[in-house]
């Protein structure tokens, strides 16, 4: 019909109007009304009107609960509206009808992943509700509690570990939003060779690591008796404890770039970075039992 032609031409506004005109005719055929509602939902979604599209999908399902296209449309709308639990529920209902429906399987997997991320973020970032959605939106993975395996700290650095910390960490700092909507994280720098640490209470997500290193090592620390800890002589890494692998971090990169790495997980609300002197005997020994991903 006319609405479908407009849809094919990507004129979604006219498609919505056409489907609406069809619905105004009060057709007695529930099958046709279901199709019109489902098609209008698709057009509304293409326009970004996800709430209106969801309402159409709901009405279509009232007429025909097993209409798979209506279920797919509704699940997609819930996903876009960040109603992740509802998206999963709609997908499950659709998969009972067709367990191999590819789109529902994709939407369910994505919604379930985002739901878990939001739950973790909400527990870590409860001080600011807006932060709940910002972590998954930024592709940042967070976990609240360490697993049993993660509680085992390698090389006798237990006192330097973050295991058991919460978002209210030892320094009382929390991840928070600034006035411009940017996240500021409490970040812990570990120096395994000397069993020392530095703590940055509010590391802006768009700030580079080198900028903080220049400040922290403007003067040599008293424990650096060999005077080796200068910014240009340091290498930064984060550790993937699950795989016992190390990933080198470019000092010119921002905190957000590290947090978005596919293998990085923020534990207990506090990102952690390890710093080593380049080519030092200690770092060679430390890396000897681990796989190292260098730049």
TANORKA-V952113 format. One record per run of one state. SS is the DSSP state (@ for helix, = for strand, . for the rest). FROM is the first residue (numbers start at 0). LEN is the number of residues. If there is no record, write none. Layout:
ss=SS from=FROM len=LEN
ss=SS from=FROM len=LEN
//
This chain:
ss=. from=0 len=1
ss=@ from=1 len=7
ss=. from=8 len=3
ss=@ from=11 len=13
ss=. from=24 len=5
ss=@ from=29 len=17
ss=. from=46 len=3
ss=@ from=49 len=14
ss=. from=63 len=4
ss=@ from=67 len=13
ss=. from=80 len=3
ss=@ from=83 len=14
ss=. from=97 len=4
ss=@ from=101 len=23
ss=. from=124 len=6
ss=@ from=130 len=7
ss=. from=137 len=4
ss== from=141 len=2
ss=. from=143 len=5
ss=@ from=148 len=3
ss=. from=151 len=2
ss=@ from=153 len=3
ss=. from=156 len=1
ss=@ from=157 len=3
ss=. from=160 len=15
ss== from=175 len=2
ss=. from=177 len=5
ss== from=182 len=9
ss=. from=191 len=4
ss== from=195 len=9
ss=. from=204 len=3
ss== from=207 len=1
ss=@ from=208 len=8
ss=. from=216 len=14
ss=@ from=230 len=3
ss== from=233 len=7
ss=. from=240 len=4
ss== from=244 len=5
ss=. from=249 len=4
ss== from=253 len=1
ss=@ from=254 len=5
ss=. from=259 len=6
ss== from=265 len=2
ss=. from=267 len=3
ss== from=270 len=7
ss=. from=277 len=3
ss=@ from=280 len=7
ss=. from=287 len=3
ss== from=290 len=3
ss=. from=293 len=2
//
